[in-house]
Amino acid sequence: MKQIKPIVEELFKIPLSDDDYEIIVPACREELIAESEKLHHCVRNYSKNIYEHSCVIVFIRKKSAIDTPFYTMEINKKCNIQQCRTTGNKSYENSDEMRRLIASYEKSMKENIKRVEHAELLEKLRFQAAA
C-alpha cells in the first residue's frame, strides 16, 4: 500500500498548526476513506490524484477535538486552495472564521514555497559558480 504522507511532504513544505487548529496529513488511503465516511463527502476518491501529484489533501482539526474530523482541504499544484469541505460537503466559505483561517493558511503556504524555491535557486547558483 502506498503511503500518502511522504508524497505530501515531498510536494509542499506546509505549516501544520496555529493556536486553535491542526493540519493533519493523511498517512494512507484508509484515512481518506474514514474522513469521507465521517464528513459525508467524496475525498475517498482523491488518492489517485495524490499519488499522481496533481493535488494534496489535508485534514483540518480543532486542537480541542483533534480526533474529530472538521474540514478536509484540497490544495492544487500552484498552492491554491481548490476546495475545503466539512460535513455534508459544505464549503468553508459559509464560515467567517474558516475563511480567515484558509486565507491565512494559503498566504503562509505560498510564502513558504517562495522561500524554498529561493533557497533551491541559490544552491543551484552556488553549484554553477563552483564548477
N, CA, C and O atoms as a GROMACS GRO file, in nm:
protein
  524
    1MET      N    1   0.084  -0.118   0.000
    1MET     CA    2   0.000   0.000   0.000
    1MET      C    3   0.089   0.125   0.000
    1MET      O    4   0.181   0.136   0.081
    2LYS      N    5   0.061   0.216  -0.091
    2LYS     CA    6   0.136   0.342  -0.095
    2LYS      C    7   0.097   0.430   0.022
    2LYS      O    8  -0.018   0.433   0.064
    3GLN      N    9   0.196   0.502   0.073
    3GLN     CA   10   0.172   0.596   0.181
    3GLN      C   11   0.154   0.736   0.121
    3GLN      O   12   0.229   0.775   0.032
    4ILE      N   13   0.057   0.810   0.170
    4ILE     CA   14   0.026   0.943   0.118
    4ILE      C   15   0.117   1.049   0.181
    4ILE      O   16   0.165   1.138   0.112
    5LYS      N   17   0.140   1.039   0.311
    5LYS     CA   18   0.211   1.145   0.383
    5LYS      C   19   0.345   1.181   0.320
    5LYS      O   20   0.373   1.300   0.306
    6PRO      N   21   0.432   1.085   0.282
    6PRO     CA   22   0.559   1.123   0.220
    6PRO      C   23   0.542   1.199   0.088
    6PRO      O   24   0.622   1.287   0.056
    7ILE      N   25   0.438   1.167   0.014
    7ILE     CA   26   0.412   1.237  -0.112
    7ILE      C   27   0.378   1.383  -0.084
    7ILE      O   28   0.429   1.472  -0.151
    8VAL      N   29   0.292   1.407   0.015
    8VAL     CA   30   0.253   1.543   0.052
    8VAL      C   31   0.375   1.621   0.100
    8VAL      O   32   0.396   1.735   0.060
    9GLU      N   33   0.454   1.560   0.187
    9GLU     CA   34   0.571   1.628   0.240
    9GLU      C   35   0.672   1.659   0.130
    9GLU      O   36   0.745   1.758   0.138
   10GLU      N   37   0.677   1.575   0.029
   10GLU     CA   38   0.768   1.600  -0.084
   10GLU      C   39   0.721   1.719  -0.167
   10GLU      O   40   0.802   1.798  -0.214
   11LEU      N   41   0.590   1.732  -0.186
   11LEU     CA   42   0.536   1.837  -0.271
   11LEU      C   43   0.531   1.973  -0.204
   11LEU      O   44   0.556   2.075  -0.269
   12PHE      N   45   0.499   1.976  -0.077
   12PHE     CA   46   0.475   2.104  -0.008
   12PHE      C   47   0.543   2.105   0.127
   12PHE      O   48   0.540   2.006   0.200
   13LYS      N   49   0.604   2.217   0.158
   13LYS     CA   50   0.653   2.241   0.293
   13LYS      C   51   0.547   2.329   0.358
   13LYS      O   52   0.546   2.451   0.339
   14ILE      N   53   0.457   2.268   0.433
   14ILE     CA   54   0.340   2.341   0.479
   14ILE      C   55   0.341   2.359   0.630
   14ILE      O   56   0.386   2.271   0.704
   15PRO      N   57   0.290   2.475   0.677
   15PRO     CA   58   0.275   2.493   0.822
   15PRO      C   59   0.165   2.399   0.872
   15PRO      O   60   0.064   2.382   0.804
   16LEU      N   61   0.184   2.340   0.987
   16LEU     CA   62   0.092   2.237   1.030
   16LEU      C   63   0.002   2.273   1.147
   16LEU      O   64  -0.080   2.192   1.189
   17SER      N   65   0.015   2.395   1.202
   17SER     CA   66  -0.076   2.430   1.311
   17SER      C   67  -0.076   2.580   1.338
   17SER      O   68   0.012   2.654   1.294
   18ASP      N   69  -0.178   2.622   1.413
   18ASP     CA   70  -0.182   2.756   1.470
   18ASP      C   71  -0.236   2.740   1.611
   18ASP      O   72  -0.231   2.629   1.666
   19ASP      N   73  -0.286   2.844   1.672
   19ASP     CA   74  -0.330   2.835   1.812
   19ASP      C   75  -0.451   2.742   1.831
   19ASP      O   76  -0.461   2.675   1.934
   20ASP      N   77  -0.541   2.739   1.734
   20ASP     CA   78  -0.666   2.666   1.751
   20ASP      C   79  -0.682   2.542   1.663
   20ASP      O   80  -0.762   2.454   1.693
   21TYR      N   81  -0.605   2.537   1.553
   21TYR     CA   82  -0.625   2.430   1.455
   21TYR      C   83  -0.496   2.357   1.424
   21TYR      O   84  -0.386   2.410   1.437
   22GLU      N   85  -0.513   2.233   1.383
   22GLU     CA   86  -0.401   2.148   1.344
   22GLU      C   87  -0.429   2.097   1.204
   22GLU      O   88  -0.541   2.056   1.172
   23ILE      N   89  -0.326   2.098   1.119
   23ILE     CA   90  -0.337   2.040   0.985
   23ILE      C   91  -0.279   1.899   0.994
   23ILE      O   92  -0.164   1.880   1.033
   24ILE      N   93  -0.360   1.802   0.957
   24ILE     CA   94  -0.320   1.662   0.962
   24ILE      C   95  -0.301   1.613   0.819
   24ILE      O   96  -0.390   1.626   0.736
   25VAL      N   97  -0.185   1.557   0.792
   25VAL     CA   98  -0.159   1.498   0.660
   25VAL      C   99  -0.198   1.352   0.668
   25VAL      O  100  -0.142   1.278   0.749
   26PRO      N  101  -0.294   1.308   0.587
   26PRO     CA  102  -0.333   1.167   0.593
   26PRO      C  103  -0.217   1.076   0.555
   26PRO      O  104  -0.141   1.106   0.463
   27ALA      N  105  -0.204   0.967   0.626
   27ALA     CA  106  -0.093   0.874   0.602
   27ALA      C  107  -0.122   0.776   0.491
   27ALA      O  108  -0.030   0.727   0.426
   28CYS      N  109  -0.250   0.745   0.467
   28CYS     CA  110  -0.282   0.642   0.369
   28CYS      C  111  -0.426   0.659   0.319
   28CYS      O  112  -0.502   0.740   0.371
   29ARG      N  113  -0.459   0.581   0.220
   29ARG     CA  114  -0.592   0.588   0.158
   29ARG      C  115  -0.703   0.558   0.259
   29ARG      O  116  -0.811   0.616   0.252
   30GLU      N  117  -0.678   0.468   0.352
   30GLU     CA  118  -0.779   0.432   0.451
   30GLU      C  119  -0.822   0.554   0.534
   30GLU      O  120  -0.937   0.564   0.574
   31GLU      N  121  -0.729   0.645   0.558
   31GLU     CA  122  -0.765   0.766   0.632
   31GLU      C  123  -0.854   0.857   0.548
   31GLU      O  124  -0.942   0.924   0.602
   32LEU      N  125  -0.833   0.860   0.417
   32LEU     CA  126  -0.923   0.936   0.329
   32LEU      C  127  -1.063   0.876   0.332
   32LEU      O  128  -1.162   0.948   0.335
   33ILE      N  129  -1.069   0.744   0.331
   33ILE     CA  130  -1.200   0.676   0.334
   33ILE      C  131  -1.272   0.706   0.465
   33ILE      O  132  -1.391   0.737   0.463
   34ALA      N  133  -1.202   0.698   0.578
   34ALA     CA  134  -1.264   0.727   0.707
   34ALA      C  135  -1.312   0.871   0.715
   34ALA      O  136  -1.422   0.898   0.764
   35GLU      N  137  -1.231   0.965   0.666
   35GLU     CA  138  -1.269   1.107   0.663
   35GLU      C  139  -1.396   1.126   0.579
   35GLU      O  140  -1.488   1.198   0.618
   36SER      N  141  -1.398   1.062   0.465
   36SER     CA  142  -1.510   1.071   0.374
   36SER      C  143  -1.639   1.018   0.439
   36SER      O  144  -1.745   1.079   0.426
   37GLU      N  145  -1.627   0.907   0.507
   37GLU     CA  146  -1.744   0.848   0.573
   37GLU      C  147  -1.795   0.937   0.686
   37GLU      O  148  -1.916   0.952   0.704
   38LYS      N  149  -1.703   0.995   0.763
   38LYS     CA  150  -1.745   1.076   0.878
   38LYS      C  151  -1.803   1.211   0.837
   38LYS      O  152  -1.897   1.260   0.901
   39LEU      N  153  -1.749   1.270   0.731
   39LEU     CA  154  -1.797   1.403   0.688
   39LEU      C  155  -1.896   1.395   0.572
   39LEU      O  156  -1.950   1.498   0.529
   40HIS      N  157  -1.920   1.276   0.522
   40HIS     CA  158  -2.016   1.255   0.413
   40HIS      C  159  -1.982   1.338   0.289
   40HIS      O  160  -2.066   1.413   0.238
   41HIS      N  161  -1.857   1.324   0.244
   41HIS     CA  162  -1.816   1.386   0.119
   41HIS      C  163  -1.727   1.289   0.041
   41HIS      O  164  -1.709   1.176   0.084
   42CYS      N  165  -1.671   1.332  -0.072
   42CYS     CA  166  -1.610   1.238  -0.167
   42CYS      C  167  -1.458   1.231  -0.164
   42CYS      O  168  -1.399   1.184  -0.261
   43VAL      N  169  -1.392   1.276  -0.058
   43VAL     CA  170  -1.246   1.276  -0.056
   43VAL      C  171  -1.187   1.136  -0.073
   43VAL      O  172  -1.072   1.122  -0.113
   44ARG      N  173  -1.262   1.034  -0.044
   44ARG     CA  174  -1.213   0.896  -0.061
   44ARG      C  175  -1.170   0.868  -0.205
   44ARG      O  176  -1.093   0.775  -0.230
   45ASN      N  177  -1.219   0.948  -0.298
   45ASN     CA  178  -1.188   0.927  -0.441
   45ASN      C  179  -1.062   0.999  -0.486
   45ASN      O  180  -1.029   0.996  -0.605
   46TYR      N  181  -0.989   1.065  -0.395
   46TYR     CA  182  -0.877   1.150  -0.434
   46TYR      C  183  -0.739   1.084  -0.423
   46TYR      O  184  -0.640   1.149  -0.456
   47SER      N  185  -0.730   0.960  -0.379
   47SER     CA  186  -0.597   0.901  -0.359
   47SER      C  187  -0.518   0.892  -0.489
   47SER      O  188  -0.397   0.914  -0.488
   48LYS      N  189  -0.582   0.862  -0.599
   48LYS     CA  190  -0.511   0.856  -0.728
   48LYS      C  191  -0.451   0.994  -0.762
   48LYS      O  192  -0.338   1.002  -0.808
   49ASN      N  193  -0.528   1.100  -0.739
   49ASN     CA  194  -0.478   1.236  -0.767
   49ASN      C  195  -0.356   1.268  -0.681
   49ASN      O  196  -0.262   1.332  -0.728
   50ILE      N  197  -0.358   1.222  -0.556
   50ILE     CA  198  -0.244   1.245  -0.467
   50ILE      C  199  -0.122   1.168  -0.517
   50ILE      O  200  -0.013   1.224  -0.526
   51TYR      N  201  -0.141   1.040  -0.549
   51TYR     CA  202  -0.030   0.958  -0.597
   51TYR      C  203   0.030   1.012  -0.726
   51TYR      O  204   0.150   0.997  -0.750
   52GLU      N  205  -0.053   1.076  -0.809
   52GLU     CA  206  -0.007   1.134  -0.935
   52GLU      C  207   0.044   1.277  -0.918
   52GLU      O  208   0.080   1.342  -1.016
   53HIS      N  209   0.048   1.326  -0.795
   53HIS     CA  210   0.100   1.460  -0.761
   53HIS      C  211   0.018   1.572  -0.825
   53HIS      O  212   0.072   1.678  -0.853
   54SER      N  213  -0.111   1.549  -0.847
   54SER     CA  214  -0.193   1.656  -0.904
   54SER      C  215  -0.263   1.737  -0.796
   54SER      O  216  -0.316   1.845  -0.825
   55CYS      N  217  -0.265   1.688  -0.672
   55CYS     CA  218  -0.320   1.766  -0.561
   55CYS      C  219  -0.269   1.709  -0.429
   55CYS      O  220  -0.206   1.604  -0.424
   56VAL      N  221  -0.297   1.783  -0.324
   56VAL     CA  222  -0.266   1.741  -0.188
   56VAL      C  223  -0.396   1.752  -0.108
   56VAL      O  224  -0.472   1.848  -0.125
   57ILE      N  225  -0.419   1.655  -0.023
   57ILE     CA  226  -0.534   1.659   0.067
   57ILE      C  227  -0.481   1.665   0.211
   57ILE      O  228  -0.392   1.589   0.249
   58VAL      N  229  -0.537   1.756   0.289
   58VAL     CA  230  -0.505   1.763   0.432
   58VAL      C  231  -0.635   1.774   0.511
   58VAL      O  232  -0.737   1.820   0.460
   59PHE      N  233  -0.628   1.731   0.636
   59PHE     CA  234  -0.742   1.740   0.726
   59PHE      C  235  -0.719   1.856   0.822
   59PHE      O  236  -0.609   1.873   0.874
   60ILE      N  237  -0.822   1.935   0.845
   60ILE     CA  238  -0.815   2.043   0.943
   60ILE      C  239  -0.890   1.996   1.067
   60ILE      O  240  -1.006   1.954   1.059
   61ARG      N  241  -0.823   2.004   1.180
   61ARG     CA  242  -0.882   1.961   1.307
   61ARG      C  243  -0.876   2.074   1.408
   61ARG      O  244  -0.781   2.152   1.410
   62LYS      N  245  -0.977   2.082   1.492
   62LYS     CA  246  -0.971   2.171   1.608
   62LYS      C  247  -0.877   2.105   1.707
   62LYS      O  248  -0.887   1.984   1.732
   63LYS      N  249  -0.785   2.181   1.765
   63LYS     CA  250  -0.694   2.124   1.864
   63LYS      C  251  -0.769   2.069   1.984
   63LYS      O  252  -0.723   1.975   2.048
   64SER      N  253  -0.884   2.127   2.013
   64SER     CA  254  -0.964   2.082   2.127
   64SER      C  255  -1.035   1.949   2.100
   64SER      O  256  -1.087   1.885   2.192
   65ALA      N  257  -1.038   1.906   1.972
   65ALA     CA  258  -1.102   1.779   1.933
   65ALA      C  259  -1.022   1.719   1.818
   65ALA      O  260  -1.074   1.699   1.708
   66ILE      N  261  -0.896   1.691   1.843
   66ILE     CA  262  -0.801   1.653   1.739
   66ILE      C  263  -0.840   1.526   1.662
   66ILE      O  264  -0.803   1.512   1.546
   67ASP      N  265  -0.915   1.437   1.724
   67ASP     CA  266  -0.952   1.312   1.657
   67ASP      C  267  -1.085   1.320   1.582
   67ASP      O  268  -1.130   1.222   1.523
   68THR      N  269  -1.148   1.436   1.586
   68THR     CA  270  -1.278   1.454   1.523
   68THR      C  271  -1.264   1.528   1.390
   68THR      O  272  -1.216   1.642   1.389
   69PRO      N  273  -1.304   1.466   1.279
   69PRO     CA  274  -1.297   1.537   1.151
   69PRO      C  275  -1.373   1.669   1.157
   69PRO      O  276  -1.481   1.678   1.215
   70PHE      N  277  -1.314   1.771   1.096
   70PHE     CA  278  -1.374   1.905   1.096
   70PHE      C  279  -1.387   1.955   0.954
   70PHE      O  280  -1.498   1.974   0.905
   71TYR      N  281  -1.275   1.977   0.885
   71TYR     CA  282  -1.274   2.016   0.744
   71TYR      C  283  -1.169   1.933   0.671
   71TYR      O  284  -1.071   1.887   0.731
   72THR      N  285  -1.191   1.916   0.541
   72THR     CA  286  -1.094   1.849   0.453
   72THR      C  287  -1.060   1.948   0.343
   72THR      O  288  -1.149   2.008   0.282
   73MET      N  289  -0.931   1.966   0.317
   73MET     CA  290  -0.888   2.068   0.222
   73MET      C  291  -0.808   2.006   0.108
   73MET      O  292  -0.721   1.921   0.130
   74GLU      N  293  -0.838   2.051  -0.013
   74GLU     CA  294  -0.762   2.013  -0.133
   74GLU      C  295  -0.677   2.132  -0.177
   74GLU      O  296  -0.727   2.243  -0.190
   75ILE      N  297  -0.548   2.106  -0.198
   75ILE     CA  298  -0.454   2.209  -0.242
   75ILE      C  299  -0.401   2.166  -0.379
   75ILE      O  300  -0.356   2.052  -0.396
   76ASN      N  301  -0.407   2.257  -0.477
   76ASN     CA  302  -0.357   2.220  -0.610
   76ASN      C  303  -0.207   2.244  -0.621
   76ASN      O  304  -0.144   2.291  -0.527
   77LYS      N  305  -0.152   2.211  -0.736
   77LYS     CA  306  -0.007   2.221  -0.758
   77LYS      C  307   0.048   2.362  -0.744
   77LYS      O  308   0.166   2.381  -0.714
   78LYS      N  309  -0.037   2.461  -0.765
   78LYS     CA  310   0.007   2.601  -0.756
   78LYS      C  311  -0.012   2.658  -0.616
   78LYS      O  312  -0.005   2.779  -0.596
   79CYS      N  313  -0.036   2.570  -0.521
   79CYS     CA  314  -0.056   2.608  -0.380
   79CYS      C  315  -0.181   2.693  -0.360
   79CYS      O  316  -0.185   2.777  -0.270
   80ASN      N  317  -0.280   2.671  -0.441
   80ASN     CA  318  -0.409   2.737  -0.422
   80ASN      C  319  -0.502   2.638  -0.354
   80ASN      O  320  -0.497   2.518  -0.381
   81ILE      N  321  -0.587   2.689  -0.267
   81ILE     CA  322  -0.687   2.605  -0.205
   81ILE      C  323  -0.795   2.580  -0.310
   81ILE      O  324  -0.867   2.672  -0.350
   82GLN      N  325  -0.804   2.458  -0.352
   82GLN     CA  326  -0.902   2.420  -0.454
   82GLN      C  327  -1.042   2.412  -0.392
   82GLN      O  328  -1.139   2.462  -0.448
   83GLN      N  329  -1.048   2.348  -0.277
   83GLN     CA  330  -1.174   2.339  -0.203
   83GLN      C  331  -1.144   2.301  -0.059
   83GLN      O  332  -1.038   2.247  -0.027
   84CYS      N  333  -1.241   2.330   0.027
   84CYS     CA  334  -1.230   2.296   0.168
   84CYS      C  335  -1.372   2.268   0.215
   84CYS      O  336  -1.457   2.357   0.217
   85ARG      N  337  -1.396   2.143   0.254
   85ARG     CA  338  -1.533   2.098   0.283
   85ARG      C  339  -1.546   2.039   0.422
   85ARG      O  340  -1.452   1.983   0.478
   86THR      N  341  -1.666   2.053   0.476
   86THR     CA  342  -1.699   1.994   0.605
   86THR      C  343  -1.818   1.900   0.587
   86THR      O  344  -1.846   1.855   0.476
   87THR      N  345  -1.888   1.871   0.694
   87THR     CA  346  -1.998   1.776   0.691
   87THR      C  347  -2.098   1.808   0.580
   87THR      O  348  -2.137   1.923   0.560
   88GLY      N  349  -2.137   1.704   0.508
   88GLY     CA  350  -2.235   1.719   0.402
   88GLY      C  351  -2.183   1.796   0.282
   88GLY      O  352  -2.262   1.849   0.204
   89ASN      N  353  -2.051   1.803   0.267
   89ASN     CA  354  -1.987   1.871   0.154
   89ASN      C  355  -2.007   2.022   0.156
   89ASN      O  356  -1.998   2.088   0.052
   90LYS      N  357  -2.033   2.079   0.273
   90LYS     CA  358  -2.049   2.224   0.285
   90LYS      C  359  -1.913   2.292   0.275
   90LYS      O  360  -1.813   2.242   0.326
   91SER      N  361  -1.911   2.406   0.209
   91SER     CA  362  -1.788   2.481   0.186
   91SER      C  363  -1.747   2.562   0.308
   91SER      O  364  -1.831   2.604   0.388
   92TYR      N  365  -1.616   2.584   0.320
   92TYR     CA  366  -1.562   2.670   0.426
   92TYR      C  367  -1.609   2.814   0.409
   92TYR      O  368  -1.606   2.892   0.505
   93GLU      N  369  -1.652   2.851   0.290
   93GLU     CA  370  -1.693   2.988   0.261
   93GLU      C  371  -1.816   3.029   0.341
   93GLU      O  372  -1.848   3.148   0.348
   94ASN      N  373  -1.884   2.933   0.402
   94ASN     CA  374  -2.001   2.963   0.484
   94ASN      C  375  -1.964   3.010   0.625
   94ASN      O  376  -2.051   3.048   0.702
   95SER      N  377  -1.836   3.007   0.658
   95SER     CA  378  -1.790   3.042   0.792
   95SER      C  379  -1.685   3.152   0.786
   95SER      O  380  -1.581   3.136   0.722
   96ASP      N  381  -1.712   3.265   0.852
   96ASP     CA  382  -1.615   3.375   0.855
   96ASP      C  383  -1.483   3.329   0.915
   96ASP      O  384  -1.376   3.362   0.863
   97GLU      N  385  -1.490   3.253   1.025
   97GLU     CA  386  -1.368   3.206   1.091
   97GLU      C  387  -1.286   3.117   0.998
   97GLU      O  388  -1.164   3.132   0.991
   98MET      N  389  -1.350   3.028   0.926
   98MET     CA  390  -1.277   2.939   0.836
   98MET      C  391  -1.224   3.015   0.714
   98MET      O  392  -1.115   2.983   0.666
   99ARG      N  393  -1.297   3.113   0.665
   99ARG     CA  394  -1.246   3.193   0.553
   99ARG      C  395  -1.116   3.263   0.592
   99ARG      O  396  -1.021   3.266   0.515
  100ARG      N  397  -1.114   3.320   0.714
  100ARG     CA  398  -0.991   3.385   0.763
  100ARG      C  399  -0.878   3.284   0.778
  100ARG      O  400  -0.764   3.311   0.739
  101LEU      N  401  -0.908   3.169   0.836
  101LEU     CA  402  -0.806   3.065   0.855
  101LEU      C  403  -0.750   3.018   0.722
  101LEU      O  404  -0.628   3.006   0.708
  102ILE      N  405  -0.835   2.991   0.627
  102ILE     CA  406  -0.791   2.940   0.497
  102ILE      C  407  -0.710   3.046   0.423
  102ILE      O  408  -0.607   3.014   0.363
  103ALA      N  409  -0.753   3.171   0.427
  103ALA     CA  410  -0.676   3.278   0.362
  103ALA      C  411  -0.537   3.291   0.424
  103ALA      O  412  -0.438   3.305   0.353
  104SER      N  413  -0.531   3.286   0.556
  104SER     CA  414  -0.403   3.293   0.626
  104SER      C  415  -0.315   3.173   0.592
  104SER      O  416  -0.195   3.188   0.570
  105TYR      N  417  -0.374   3.056   0.589
  105TYR     CA  418  -0.301   2.933   0.559
  105TYR      C  419  -0.244   2.939   0.416
  105TYR      O  420  -0.127   2.906   0.394
  106GLU      N  421  -0.327   2.980   0.322
  106GLU     CA  422  -0.283   2.986   0.182
  106GLU      C  423  -0.168   3.086   0.166
  106GLU      O  424  -0.072   3.058   0.095
  107LYS      N  425  -0.178   3.201   0.230
  107LYS     CA  426  -0.072   3.302   0.225
  107LYS      C  427   0.058   3.246   0.283
  107LYS      O  428   0.164   3.260   0.224
  108SER      N  429   0.048   3.184   0.399
  108SER     CA  430   0.164   3.127   0.465
  108SER      C  431   0.228   3.018   0.380
  108SER      O  432   0.351   3.012   0.370
  109MET      N  433   0.148   2.933   0.321
  109MET     CA  434   0.198   2.825   0.237
  109MET      C  435   0.272   2.880   0.116
  109MET      O  436   0.379   2.831   0.081
  110LYS      N  437   0.216   2.980   0.052
  110LYS     CA  438   0.280   3.039  -0.066
  110LYS      C  439   0.412   3.108  -0.029
  110LYS      O  440   0.509   3.100  -0.104
  111GLU      N  441   0.414   3.176   0.086
  111GLU     CA  442   0.539   3.239   0.131
  111GLU      C  443   0.646   3.133   0.157
  111GLU      O  444   0.763   3.152   0.125
  112ASN      N  445   0.605   3.022   0.216
  112ASN     CA  446   0.699   2.914   0.245
  112ASN      C  447   0.753   2.853   0.115
  112ASN      O  448   0.872   2.824   0.105
  113ILE      N  449   0.667   2.833   0.018
  113ILE     CA  450   0.709   2.779  -0.111
  113ILE      C  451   0.809   2.873  -0.177
  113ILE      O  452   0.908   2.828  -0.234
  114LYS      N  453   0.784   3.004  -0.170
  114LYS     CA  454   0.877   3.101  -0.228
  114LYS      C  455   1.014   3.093  -0.161
  114LYS      O  456   1.116   3.100  -0.228
  115ARG      N  457   1.016   3.077  -0.027
  115ARG     CA  458   1.143   3.063   0.045
  115ARG      C  459   1.217   2.938  -0.001
  115ARG      O  460   1.339   2.941  -0.021
  116VAL      N  461   1.145   2.828  -0.017
  116VAL     CA  462   1.207   2.702  -0.061
  116VAL      C  463   1.262   2.718  -0.202
  116VAL      O  464   1.375   2.677  -0.230
  117GLU      N  465   1.183   2.779  -0.291
  117GLU     CA  466   1.228   2.799  -0.429
  117GLU      C  467   1.352   2.890  -0.432
  117GLU      O  468   1.445   2.864  -0.508
  118HIS      N  469   1.352   2.994  -0.350
  118HIS     CA  470   1.465   3.086  -0.344
  118HIS      C  471   1.591   3.013  -0.295
  118HIS      O  472   1.699   3.030  -0.351
  119ALA      N  473   1.577   2.931  -0.191
  119ALA     CA  474   1.691   2.856  -0.138
  119ALA      C  475   1.743   2.757  -0.243
  119ALA      O  476   1.864   2.741  -0.258
  120GLU      N  477   1.653   2.693  -0.316
  120GLU     CA  478   1.695   2.598  -0.420
  120GLU      C  479   1.768   2.671  -0.533
  120GLU      O  480   1.866   2.621  -0.586
  121LEU      N  481   1.719   2.790  -0.569
  121LEU     CA  482   1.785   2.869  -0.674
  121LEU      C  483   1.925   2.910  -0.629
  121LEU      O  484   2.020   2.899  -0.706
  122LEU      N  485   1.938   2.957  -0.505
  122LEU     CA  486   2.070   2.994  -0.454
  122LEU      C  487   2.166   2.876  -0.455
  122LEU      O  488   2.283   2.891  -0.489
  123GLU      N  489   2.117   2.760  -0.419
  123GLU     CA  490   2.201   2.640  -0.419
  123GLU      C  491   2.247   2.606  -0.561
  123GLU      O  492   2.363   2.569  -0.581
  124LYS      N  493   2.158   2.619  -0.658
  124LYS     CA  494   2.195   2.594  -0.798
  124LYS      C  495   2.302   2.693  -0.844
  124LYS      O  496   2.397   2.656  -0.911
  125LEU      N  497   2.284   2.820  -0.806
  125LEU     CA  498   2.382   2.922  -0.845
  125LEU      C  499   2.517   2.895  -0.781
  125LEU      O  500   2.620   2.911  -0.846
  126ARG      N  501   2.517   2.854  -0.655
  126ARG     CA  502   2.643   2.819  -0.587
  126ARG      C  503   2.711   2.702  -0.656
  126ARG      O  504   2.833   2.703  -0.674
  127PHE      N  505   2.633   2.603  -0.694
  127PHE     CA  506   2.688   2.485  -0.761
  127PHE      C  507   2.749   2.524  -0.897
  127PHE      O  508   2.858   2.478  -0.932
  128GLN      N  509   2.678   2.609  -0.971
  128GLN     CA  510   2.728   2.653  -1.103
  128GLN      C  511   2.855   2.737  -1.087
  128GLN      O  512   2.948   2.725  -1.168
  129ALA      N  513   2.859   2.821  -0.985
  129ALA     CA  514   2.978   2.905  -0.963
  129ALA      C  515   3.100   2.821  -0.926
  129ALA      O  516   3.213   2.856  -0.960
  130ALA      N  517   3.077   2.711  -0.854
  130ALA     CA  518   3.187   2.625  -0.811
  130ALA      C  519   3.241   2.540  -0.926
  130ALA      O  520   3.355   2.494  -0.921
  131ALA      N  521   3.161   2.520  -1.028
  131ALA     CA  522   3.200   2.431  -1.140
  131ALA      C  523   3.297   2.497  -1.234
  131ALA      O  524   3.340   2.435  -1.332
   0.00000   0.00000   0.00000
